């Protein structure tokens, strides 16, 4: 949400430090409130999973798809 896209750099890439720094920076000011609201809207846009479903890859995939649709509006 901070970057307006779903992709993240590989943890071993040189870009990960700058990526994490930007995420942390948003958590240190009022911007985090809007980011959390956006995340909540994305989560609310898909069906509520059961306790078992939330542990599976399908839920993660559905959540990523919902985020992509939301961010590409």
ChimeraX attribute file (.defattr): number of C-alpha atoms within 10 A of each C-alpha:
attribute: neighborCount
match mode: 1-to-1
recipient: residues
	/A:1	16
	/A:2	18
	/A:3	11
	/A:4	11
	/A:5	14
	/A:6	13
	/A:7	9
	/A:8	11
	/A:9	13
	/A:10	9
	/A:11	11
	/A:12	8
	/A:13	8
	/A:14	10
	/A:15	12
	/A:16	14
	/A:17	13
	/A:18	11
	/A:19	15
	/A:20	13
	/A:21	11
	/A:22	13
	/A:23	15
	/A:24	13
	/A:25	11
	/A:26	15
	/A:27	15
	/A:28	9
	/A:29	9
	/A:30	9
	/A:31	12
	/A:32	16
	/A:33	12
	/A:34	13
	/A:35	15
	/A:36	14
	/A:37	11
	/A:38	17
	/A:39	16
	/A:40	11
	/A:41	14
	/A:42	20
	/A:43	16
	/A:44	12
	/A:45	13
	/A:46	14
	/A:47	10
	/A:48	11
	/A:49	11
	/A:50	9
	/A:51	8
	/A:52	8
	/A:53	12
	/A:54	12
	/A:55	11
	/A:56	11
	/A:57	10
	/A:58	11
	/A:59	18
	/A:60	13
	/A:61	11
	/A:62	14
	/A:63	18
	/A:64	17
	/A:65	15
	/A:66	19
	/A:67	22
	/A:68	17
	/A:69	12
	/A:70	17
	/A:71	15
	/A:72	9
	/A:73	5
